[in-house]
Amino acid sequence: MKKVYTLFILAFAAIAPAFAQWNTNATPVCIYDAAGMSDYYACNPKAMRTPDKKTWIAWHTWGRKAINGIDRVAVRTYLQLLNRDGVPQFSEPIMLNDHVTTSWWSDYGLQVASDGSAIVTVADGRAEEATLPDETDHADGFSPAIYKVDQQGNFLWGEDGIAYPQYTNAGFTNCYVVGDDTYFIFFNTTEDSSGQAEDMTNIGTFIQRINADGTVAWSEPFPWSDDFAQPQIVPSLDGTFLLFDRSPEGSVVHRLDRELNEVWGEPVVYDEHKYEGYAMNDYSIAPDGFGGAAVAFVRNMGQFAHNVRVQHVNADGSLGFGLNGLDVANTEDNDYDYCDIAVNPKTEEILVDFESQLATTYDVMLQKFSYDGDYLFDELGISIANKDRAATSYAFGRVGCGAVGDDQWIVAYRDVQGYFNASFIIRRYDADGNIVWTRTIGREIDPTDISFFVEEEATYLIYRENRESKESGIKIFRIGNDGSYDVTYDDTSIQTVAVSSEGSEQYYDASGRRLSQPQKGLNIIRSADGTVQKQLK
C-alpha cells in the first residue's frame, strides 16, 4: 500500500497548482509547519541536492505506536522532495520507518544516488517490537536500517529497508555514495538505553556496501574497527574513495577500493592531532577536484582553548601541507572552534570559516590556503564579523562557505542578537577577502540543523525553525549568487504527467495516467494555458 499511495500523491502533486516554492524575497518559506508542537516534532532535518537540481529533505517526528495494546514511543523518519522551483512533490511527506524507538535524536544519514533517488539510514527498535513486555514504554535498543526511495516515491530496497536487527545498539548511522555504490556505516555500542552492559558481540564500527539494485557486497557488514570512530568518506579516482578516520597515531586517511582494500598499502597519518570538538561529524572535508581532499578539524589546546587544523591530502597520498597539518590561525594563544571548509579546483585554493572567542571579542573568521599550504590571508585569518564581549553575551554561529565564479566565495553565518532572535548573514567575497554584497535573511528566528549548498547559480539554506510558535517548522531559502532572490531556470523539473501540445485540453485519471477523453469517475483536466481543474463525471 505504501508504494501505491505515494505514487498517487506524486502524480496528483505534479499537475496540481504549486503549494510552496522558493522565496522571491528575503523571507524563508515553510515547507513543513510544526506550529505549537514541541522540539520533538520536525527535528534534525537533513537536505541533499540531486543531479537534476531537486532537493531531498528528511526529518524526524515524535509520536506513539500501539504495541501489545499499549501506546509506546515511536520516532519516525519522513522524506519530501522539492522540484527545481522548490515545490514539494508529495502532497504528504513519505514516512519511512514506523517502529518504536528510544530516542528522537539518534543520528541518521541522507545521501542522493546517481539516479537522483534518496538513500536514508535510520536506527529504531524493530528488533524488540514483537517481544516488548507490557510494562515497557519503548524499545531497549536501536537496529540499523537503510532505505532507497526514487523520485516517484517507490521504495527500491523494500518497504522496510535493508535491516540488521542482530545489531541492537546502533544508535548512530550514516551512508556515503561512491559511483553507484552506497556504503552504509553504523556504530554498535555495548550498552542499552538504560546504560546496562549487553552482549559483547557485534561491538564497534561496521560497513556494508550496497549495490544500486539493493544487493549487498558481504553476507554480514564488515567489522571496520572495534571502537566507535565515525569514519567519513569522499570519492577519489577510478571508483576508489578516501576514508577519514582516527587512530592512536593521530588523524588518518585511507584510500580504499570497493572491497575495502588499501590502494596506498597502508593509511596515511596526515596530522598527529585528532579531532577534539563538539560537532556530530569529526572532520569537515571537501574534495579537491583531482581525487584528493582538503580537511579541517578542531583540536584541543588545553582548558577552554582550541584551534582548527587544516591539511590537503593528494590522490597519491602525499600531503600538501607537509607531514603535519597547519593551524588555521597561526598562534597558540587564541580560542578557535567549529569550522567548515570549501575548495576551488580552478584556483587550487582552500577556504576555511571558523568561530573565534577571544578574551574581548566574538568573531567569525576566514582563512585561505593554497593547495601547497601557503597562508593567503593574514596568518591569523581575517575577521568578517565582530562583537564586543563586554557589551553582549550573544555571539555568532558559522554556517558554511563555498566557491563561486572563478575566484570568489559565498560565506554564511548566524548573527545571534538574543534568545530566539537571530538572523542569517550571507555574503559574497572576492579573492582578496573584500565584500561584494551582503544580505540579511530572517529576523527573530532560531535556526538549527542547517544544510547549506553553494552551486553555480544559487545558494540554498534548509533548516529547522526551533521554537514553539507560529514560526516553527522546516524552512527553505534560496538566493542567487549575484545577490538576487528571483532565481529562475531555463527548464522545469521532470513531471510525473507529461503535457502534450496536442489539442486544447489533456485528460488524466486520478493516478496521473493520460486519457484520450474523460471517463466515468474523477478526471483531471489540464488546459493549454496550464490551468488544472478536477471534474467528476
FIGUBA-542197 format. One line per 8 residues: number of its first residue (from 1); for each residue y, x, z of C-alpha. Coordinates in nm, 4 decimals. Each point is the difference from the previous one (the first is absolute). Layout:
BEGIN
NUM> Y X Z; ...;
// end
This chain:
BEGIN
1> 0.0000 0.0000 0.0000; 0.2374 0.2874 0.0692; -0.0021 0.1186 -0.3624; 0.0450 -0.3458 -0.1495; 0.2873 -0.0811 0.2347; 0.1962 0.3173 -0.0616; -0.0479 -0.0228 -0.3747; 0.1368 -0.3547 0.0059;
9> 0.3112 0.0843 0.1967; 0.0703 0.3042 -0.2162; -0.0230 -0.2029 -0.3189; 0.2329 -0.2609 0.1439; 0.2480 0.2565 0.1360; 0.0208 0.1798 -0.3345; 0.1375 -0.3072 -0.1772; 0.1880 -0.1565 0.2905;
17> 0.3698 0.0660 0.0653; 0.0710 0.3184 0.1939; 0.0168 -0.0479 0.3781; 0.1123 0.3551 0.0859; 0.1298 0.2966 -0.1891; 0.1712 0.3344 0.0472; 0.3448 -0.0154 0.1516; 0.3096 -0.0013 -0.2216;
25> 0.2334 0.1250 0.2772; -0.0232 0.1961 0.3254; -0.1968 -0.2718 0.1804; -0.3790 0.0560 0.0259; -0.2347 -0.2842 -0.0978; -0.2651 -0.1458 0.2342; -0.3427 -0.0441 -0.1591; -0.1886 -0.0953 0.3187;
33> 0.1838 -0.1973 0.2661; -0.1073 0.0615 0.3610; 0.2901 -0.1863 0.1605; -0.0646 -0.0795 0.3665; -0.3291 0.1885 0.0027; -0.0820 0.2910 0.2276; -0.0277 0.3660 -0.0973; -0.3691 -0.0560 -0.0727;
41> 0.0819 -0.2019 -0.3112; 0.0656 0.1746 -0.3313; -0.0335 0.3380 0.1680; -0.0625 0.3472 -0.1452; 0.0774 -0.0788 -0.3656; -0.0910 0.2578 -0.2640; 0.1025 0.0038 -0.3658; -0.1083 0.1851 -0.3138;
49> 0.1319 -0.0074 -0.3562; -0.2347 -0.0523 -0.2954; -0.0044 0.1864 -0.3347; 0.1466 -0.3125 -0.1653; 0.2916 -0.0112 0.2490; -0.1248 -0.2769 0.2247; -0.0212 0.0202 0.3782; -0.2945 -0.0661 0.2299;
57> 0.0891 -0.0824 0.3622; -0.2502 -0.0243 0.2874; 0.0546 -0.0977 0.3632; -0.1734 -0.1168 0.3188; 0.0363 -0.3321 0.1801; -0.1311 -0.1002 0.3413; -0.1968 -0.3221 0.0503; -0.3139 -0.1571 0.1447;
65> -0.3501 -0.0677 -0.1304; -0.2715 -0.2210 0.1456; -0.3188 0.1999 0.0798; -0.2799 -0.1610 0.1991; 0.2331 -0.2901 0.0726; 0.2754 0.2184 0.1485; 0.3334 0.0964 -0.1534; 0.0184 0.3778 -0.0223;
73> 0.2558 0.2569 -0.1121; 0.0013 0.0491 -0.3792; 0.2396 0.2345 -0.1755; -0.0090 -0.0591 -0.3733; 0.1201 0.2085 -0.2920; 0.1896 -0.1637 -0.2872; 0.1010 0.1050 -0.3519; 0.2802 -0.1079 -0.2319;
81> 0.0886 0.1268 -0.3478; 0.3565 0.0050 -0.1314; 0.0565 0.0145 -0.3728; 0.2617 0.2283 -0.1568; 0.2757 -0.2455 0.0898; -0.1074 -0.0202 0.3649; -0.1598 -0.3445 -0.0336; -0.3149 -0.0547 0.2155;
89> -0.2974 -0.0701 -0.2250; -0.2040 -0.1971 0.2540; 0.1425 -0.3227 0.1394; -0.1693 0.0958 0.3289; -0.0891 0.3568 0.1018; -0.3642 0.1030 -0.0418; -0.1866 0.0302 0.3294; -0.2394 0.2969 -0.0093;
97> -0.1905 0.0030 0.3285; -0.0698 -0.2827 0.2423; -0.1733 0.1661 0.2952; 0.0687 0.0304 0.3703; 0.1582 0.3250 0.1049; 0.1413 0.1802 0.3003; 0.3472 0.0925 -0.1141; 0.2679 -0.0856 -0.2539;
105> 0.1240 0.3593 -0.0293; -0.3170 0.1643 -0.1333; 0.1237 0.2127 -0.2893; -0.1236 -0.0731 -0.3505; 0.0379 0.1309 -0.3545; 0.1497 -0.1359 -0.3224; -0.0262 0.1705 -0.3397; 0.0209 -0.1062 -0.3650;
113> -0.2784 0.0727 -0.2496; 0.0722 0.1248 -0.3517; -0.0583 -0.3547 -0.1321; 0.2699 -0.1412 0.2324; -0.2400 -0.1533 0.2533; 0.0674 0.0227 0.3736; -0.2394 0.1961 0.2223; 0.0275 -0.0822 0.3715;
121> -0.1879 0.1342 0.3012; -0.0349 -0.1905 0.3268; -0.1746 0.0297 0.3359; -0.1228 -0.3114 0.1784; -0.2741 -0.1311 0.2237; -0.2427 -0.1321 -0.2601; -0.2873 0.1951 0.1593; 0.0467 -0.1885 0.3257;
129> 0.0630 -0.3575 -0.1091; -0.3533 -0.1349 -0.0065; -0.0818 0.1133 0.3529; 0.3290 -0.0427 0.1857; -0.0620 -0.1434 0.3474; 0.1879 -0.3131 0.0885; 0.2179 0.1741 0.2576; 0.1263 0.2635 -0.2454;
137> 0.3315 -0.0805 -0.1634; -0.0287 0.2612 -0.2738; -0.2284 0.2561 -0.1544; -0.0503 0.3292 0.1823; 0.0214 0.2216 -0.3063; 0.1308 0.0570 -0.3498; -0.2157 0.0340 -0.3106; 0.1548 0.1464 -0.3168;
145> 0.0094 -0.1861 -0.3316; 0.1728 0.0422 -0.3349; 0.1024 -0.2594 -0.2621; 0.1117 0.0108 -0.3621; 0.1997 -0.2952 -0.1362; 0.1247 -0.0226 -0.3586; 0.3308 -0.1487 -0.1130; -0.1652 -0.3371 -0.0631;
153> -0.1243 -0.0217 0.3604; -0.3671 0.0871 -0.0655; -0.1854 0.1827 0.2770; -0.1620 0.2755 -0.2065; -0.2005 0.1639 0.2812; -0.1260 -0.3202 0.1574; 0.1809 -0.2697 0.1930; -0.0710 0.1835 0.3275;
161> 0.0591 0.3465 -0.1407; -0.2184 0.3097 0.0326; -0.0631 0.0218 0.3739; -0.1661 0.2409 0.2417; -0.0829 -0.2069 0.3109; -0.2032 0.2858 0.1540; 0.3327 0.1684 0.0825; 0.1350 -0.2081 0.2853;
169> 0.3142 0.1855 0.1134; 0.1749 0.0909 -0.3251; 0.3442 -0.1358 0.0891; 0.1839 0.2126 -0.2594; -0.0823 -0.0151 -0.3711; 0.1660 0.1302 -0.3147; -0.0677 0.0551 -0.3706; 0.1208 0.2112 -0.2913;
177> -0.0414 -0.0420 -0.3765; -0.0804 0.2984 -0.2239; -0.0487 -0.1008 -0.3630; -0.2464 -0.2896 0.0096; -0.1469 0.1049 0.3365; 0.0979 -0.1327 0.3405; -0.0550 0.2092 0.3126; -0.0471 -0.2205 0.3069;
185> 0.0773 0.1839 0.3272; -0.0553 -0.1305 0.3515; -0.0068 0.1445 0.3509; -0.2750 -0.1141 0.2370; 0.0643 0.0660 0.3695; -0.2201 0.0132 0.3110; 0.1579 -0.2853 0.1950; 0.0181 -0.3744 -0.0359;
193> 0.3119 -0.2109 0.0559; -0.0431 0.0080 0.3776; -0.0159 0.3803 0.0058; -0.3723 0.0149 0.0779; -0.2089 0.2774 -0.1590; -0.2417 -0.1179 -0.2663; -0.2842 0.1408 -0.2072; 0.0843 0.3593 -0.0973;
201> -0.1362 -0.0390 -0.3534; 0.2257 -0.0548 -0.3013; 0.2961 0.1721 0.1667; 0.2780 0.1721 -0.1946; 0.1717 -0.0283 -0.3383; -0.1935 -0.1424 -0.2967; 0.0663 -0.0156 -0.3742; -0.1620 -0.2209 -0.2649;
209> 0.0703 0.0221 -0.3745; -0.0023 -0.3355 -0.1757; -0.0091 -0.0289 -0.3787; 0.2145 -0.2509 -0.1884; -0.2912 -0.2474 -0.0276; -0.0617 0.0061 0.3767; -0.3056 0.2255 0.0015; 0.0054 0.2617 0.2756;
217> -0.0541 0.3728 -0.0464; -0.2112 0.0558 0.3109; -0.2447 -0.2287 0.1781; 0.1931 0.0639 0.3209; 0.3618 0.1145 0.0410; 0.0352 0.3774 0.0043; 0.0611 0.1424 0.3526; 0.3123 0.2037 -0.0728;
225> 0.0606 0.1258 0.3547; -0.1065 -0.0701 0.3561; 0.3569 -0.0502 0.1239; 0.2661 -0.2583 -0.0742; 0.2204 0.1831 -0.2476; 0.1802 -0.2117 -0.2563; -0.0550 0.1702 -0.3369; 0.2436 -0.0940 -0.2761;
233> -0.0694 0.0264 -0.3737; 0.2094 0.0591 -0.3137; -0.1422 0.0400 -0.3541; -0.0131 0.3486 -0.1534; -0.1334 0.1130 -0.3417; -0.3098 -0.1058 -0.1980; -0.1064 -0.2777 0.2390; 0.0214 0.2223 0.3077;
241> 0.2252 -0.0663 0.2967; 0.1744 0.1735 0.2883; -0.1018 -0.1048 0.3503; 0.2420 0.0918 0.2795; -0.1504 0.0359 0.3472; 0.0195 0.1877 0.3301; -0.2205 0.2792 0.1318; -0.0087 0.2369 0.2996;
249> 0.1776 0.2550 -0.2234; 0.2865 -0.2361 -0.0844; 0.0868 -0.2356 -0.2834; -0.2452 0.0272 -0.2907; -0.0428 -0.1333 -0.3516; -0.3218 -0.0362 -0.1999; -0.0325 -0.0482 -0.3743; -0.3095 -0.2140 -0.0512;
257> -0.1972 -0.1405 -0.2914; -0.1557 -0.3480 -0.0106; -0.2975 0.1158 0.2082; 0.2294 0.1532 0.2655; -0.0856 0.3547 -0.1094; 0.2651 0.2666 0.0645; 0.1689 0.1014 -0.3296; 0.1628 0.3050 0.1640;
265> -0.3187 0.0925 0.1870; 0.1644 -0.0618 0.3363; 0.3041 -0.1818 0.1380; 0.3401 0.1694 0.0066; 0.1954 0.0310 0.3253; 0.3546 -0.0642 -0.1178; 0.1682 0.0074 0.3436; -0.1142 0.1306 0.3377;
273> 0.1734 -0.2986 0.1625; -0.1439 -0.3510 0.0101; 0.1573 -0.3433 0.0061; 0.1253 -0.1016 0.3456; 0.2173 -0.3036 -0.0582; -0.0118 -0.3775 0.0186; -0.0557 -0.1371 -0.3521; -0.3200 -0.1855 -0.0898;
281> -0.0793 0.2453 -0.2818; 0.0233 0.3635 0.1002; 0.1445 0.1519 -0.3167; 0.2631 -0.1085 -0.2539; -0.1360 0.1035 -0.3409; 0.1385 -0.0131 -0.3544; -0.1915 0.1159 -0.3131; 0.1903 0.2775 -0.1784;
289> -0.0851 -0.1150 -0.3538; -0.2258 0.2999 -0.0707; -0.3082 -0.0792 0.2131; 0.1477 0.1344 0.3238; 0.2101 -0.1658 0.2695; 0.2912 0.0487 0.2388; -0.0673 -0.0874 0.3630; 0.2165 -0.0457 0.3106;
297> -0.0943 -0.0679 0.3607; 0.1385 0.0089 0.3542; -0.0926 0.2813 0.2394; 0.0590 0.0206 0.3737; 0.2277 0.2797 0.1191; -0.0145 -0.0782 0.3720; 0.1174 -0.2817 0.2237; 0.2375 -0.2366 -0.1860;
305> 0.0209 0.2345 -0.2993; -0.1504 -0.0273 -0.3488; 0.0542 0.1375 -0.3442; -0.1246 -0.1012 -0.3446; -0.2237 0.2368 -0.1962; -0.0147 0.0090 -0.3813; -0.2445 0.1648 -0.2402; -0.0837 -0.0097 -0.3714;
313> -0.3682 0.0228 -0.0986; -0.0762 0.0853 -0.3633; -0.3009 -0.1373 -0.1892; -0.1716 0.3395 0.0190; 0.0337 0.0123 0.3793; 0.2877 0.2502 0.0082; 0.2910 -0.0754 0.2319; 0.3547 -0.0202 -0.1328;
321> 0.1606 0.0642 0.3396; -0.2220 0.2949 0.0966; -0.2935 0.0043 0.2403; 0.1876 -0.2227 0.2450; 0.2309 -0.2951 -0.0547; 0.3728 -0.0043 0.0710; 0.2054 -0.1927 0.2548; 0.2089 -0.2555 -0.1857;
329> 0.2895 0.1098 0.2238; -0.0147 0.3754 0.0390; 0.0563 0.0056 0.3778; -0.1981 -0.0253 0.3232; 0.2772 -0.1688 0.1973; 0.0201 -0.3586 -0.1285; -0.2076 -0.3182 0.0187; -0.1073 -0.1279 -0.3422;
337> -0.2560 -0.2759 -0.0427; -0.1447 -0.2535 -0.2462; 0.0052 0.0949 -0.3659; -0.0647 -0.1042 -0.3567; -0.0387 0.2178 -0.3078; 0.0611 -0.0382 -0.3739; -0.0263 0.2318 -0.2992; 0.1609 0.0301 -0.3390;
345> -0.2470 0.1674 -0.2413; 0.2764 0.0346 -0.2628; 0.2035 0.2362 0.2182; -0.2938 0.1117 0.2198; 0.1888 -0.0967 0.3152; -0.1068 -0.1537 0.3314; 0.2217 -0.2295 0.2103; -0.0684 -0.0775 0.3675;
353> 0.1884 -0.2601 0.2034; -0.0319 0.0128 0.3778; 0.1635 -0.1075 0.3255; 0.1920 0.2190 0.2436; 0.0872 -0.0634 0.3638; 0.2110 0.2904 0.1110; 0.1638 0.0239 0.3413; 0.3153 -0.1734 -0.1230;
361> -0.0855 -0.1870 -0.3225; -0.2501 -0.2179 -0.1845; -0.0417 0.0976 -0.3664; -0.1926 -0.0810 -0.3150; -0.0599 0.3304 -0.1798; -0.1000 0.1228 -0.3460; -0.1499 0.3322 -0.1010; -0.0933 0.1134 -0.3504;
369> -0.2391 0.2786 -0.1012; -0.1175 0.1585 -0.3210; -0.3756 -0.0003 -0.0613; 0.0112 0.3676 0.1053; 0.1510 -0.0734 0.3432; 0.3691 0.0740 -0.0537; 0.2409 -0.1975 0.2211; 0.2256 -0.1808 -0.2514;
377> 0.2306 -0.1581 0.2607; 0.1371 0.1661 0.3134; -0.2901 0.1435 0.2032; 0.0585 -0.2688 0.2644; 0.0073 -0.2724 -0.2669; 0.2877 -0.2400 -0.0646; 0.0904 -0.2998 0.2157; 0.0432 -0.3227 -0.1984;
385> 0.0679 -0.2256 0.3027; 0.1283 0.0891 0.3459; 0.0671 -0.1696 0.3348; 0.1428 0.1261 0.3265; -0.2697 -0.0391 0.2678; 0.2653 -0.0393 0.2692; 0.1368 -0.3074 -0.1778; -0.3281 -0.1849 -0.0711;
393> -0.3673 -0.0063 0.0930; -0.0973 -0.1353 -0.3435; -0.1076 0.2556 -0.2579; -0.1244 -0.0053 -0.3600; -0.3439 -0.0414 -0.1539; -0.0962 0.1717 -0.3233; -0.1725 -0.2147 -0.2634; -0.0821 0.2221 -0.2968;
401> 0.1140 0.1934 -0.3040; -0.0910 0.0385 -0.3659; 0.1042 0.1832 -0.3158; 0.1963 -0.1843 -0.2670; 0.1502 0.1144 -0.3288; -0.0160 0.3660 -0.0923; 0.1136 0.1549 0.3283; 0.1172 -0.2747 0.2385;
409> -0.1503 -0.1832 0.2983; -0.0084 -0.3431 0.1659; -0.0017 0.0111 0.3826; -0.0230 -0.2933 0.2433; 0.0377 -0.0240 0.3770; 0.0645 -0.2602 0.2704; 0.3290 -0.0067 0.1877; -0.0812 -0.1523 0.3411;
417> 0.3093 -0.1553 0.1590; -0.1616 -0.1947 0.2844; -0.2996 -0.2068 0.1078; -0.1191 -0.1980 -0.3059; 0.3022 0.1408 -0.1807; -0.0715 0.2488 -0.2761; 0.0642 0.0381 -0.3709; -0.1466 0.2007 -0.2854;
425> 0.2150 0.2664 -0.1606; -0.1094 0.0994 -0.3525; 0.1669 0.2922 -0.1741; -0.0264 0.1985 -0.3191; 0.0657 0.3737 0.0297; 0.0641 0.2566 -0.2701; -0.1679 0.3406 -0.0187; 0.2538 0.1548 0.2407;
433> -0.0374 -0.2674 0.2684; 0.3160 -0.1918 -0.0933; 0.0009 -0.3813 0.0230; -0.0069 -0.1815 -0.3364; 0.0004 -0.3500 0.1491; -0.0782 -0.1777 0.3315; -0.1205 -0.3554 0.0658; -0.0443 -0.1779 0.3351;
441> -0.2873 -0.2485 0.0101; -0.0384 -0.2690 0.2657; 0.1943 -0.0597 0.3190; -0.1324 -0.0632 0.3532; -0.3624 0.0477 -0.1007; -0.2924 0.1773 0.1657; -0.2219 0.1348 -0.2810; -0.3396 0.1548 0.0721;
449> -0.3049 0.1162 -0.2016; 0.2080 0.0954 -0.3019; -0.1437 0.0779 -0.3446; 0.2448 0.1923 -0.2195; -0.0399 0.0754 -0.3720; 0.2292 0.1920 -0.2345; -0.0838 -0.0552 -0.3665; 0.1756 0.0849 -0.3253;
457> 0.2063 -0.3200 -0.0195; 0.0248 -0.1305 0.3547; -0.0657 0.0542 0.3699; -0.2008 -0.2469 0.2109; -0.0226 -0.0892 0.3707; -0.2680 -0.2249 0.1494; 0.0004 -0.0431 0.3784; -0.0483 -0.2330 0.2952;
465> 0.2993 -0.1608 0.1641; -0.1083 0.0531 0.3598; 0.1499 -0.2740 0.2129; -0.0816 -0.3512 0.1126; 0.2718 -0.1861 -0.1853; 0.0776 -0.1582 -0.3341; 0.0331 0.3540 -0.1352; -0.3624 0.1015 0.0660;
473> -0.2561 0.0469 -0.2748; -0.0806 0.2393 -0.2844; 0.3013 0.0981 -0.2077; 0.0366 0.1636 -0.3426; 0.2953 0.1793 -0.1535; 0.0701 0.1744 -0.3308; 0.2994 0.2026 -0.1154; 0.0546 0.1732 -0.3326;
481> 0.0264 0.3759 0.0133; 0.3507 -0.0378 -0.1431; 0.0936 -0.1906 0.3182; -0.0158 -0.3473 -0.1570; -0.1977 -0.2941 0.1400; -0.0680 -0.1843 -0.3273; -0.2909 0.2004 -0.1395; -0.1789 -0.1447 -0.3038;
489> -0.2949 0.1048 -0.2123; -0.0470 -0.0217 -0.3751; -0.3257 -0.1935 0.0363; -0.1566 -0.2333 0.2543; -0.3189 0.0246 0.1983; -0.3345 -0.1087 -0.1439; -0.0355 -0.3708 0.0632; -0.3264 -0.1717 0.0804;
497> 0.0823 -0.2701 -0.2566; 0.1185 0.1296 -0.3375; 0.2860 -0.1942 -0.1608; -0.0347 -0.0600 -0.3733; 0.2915 -0.0420 -0.2374; -0.1874 -0.2752 -0.1851; 0.1513 -0.3462 0.0442; 0.2697 -0.1171 0.2381;
505> -0.2355 -0.0538 0.2967; -0.3146 0.1621 0.1369; -0.2506 -0.1771 0.2243; -0.2150 0.1466 0.2796; -0.2434 -0.1419 0.2513; 0.0291 0.0673 0.3747; -0.1950 0.3257 -0.0278; 0.2369 0.1361 -0.2665;
513> -0.2342 -0.0561 -0.3002; 0.1863 -0.0716 -0.3275; -0.0530 -0.3517 -0.1426; 0.0554 -0.1196 -0.3549; 0.1374 -0.3302 0.1353; 0.0446 -0.1702 0.3381; -0.3224 -0.1136 0.1636; -0.0852 -0.2497 0.2737;
521> 0.1071 0.1212 0.3403; 0.2616 0.2615 0.0880; 0.1734 0.1770 -0.2905; 0.2564 0.2792 0.0178; 0.2490 -0.0065 -0.2869; 0.2055 0.3030 -0.0993; 0.2888 -0.0713 -0.2392; 0.1387 0.2399 -0.2572;
529> 0.3024 0.0676 0.2235; -0.2329 0.1284 0.2733; 0.0262 -0.2989 0.2357; -0.3191 -0.1207 0.1675; -0.0965 -0.3482 0.1164; -0.3124 -0.1700 0.1313; -0.1348 -0.3228 -0.1453; -0.2795 -0.2234 0.1304;
537> -0.1668 -0.1880 -0.2862;
// end
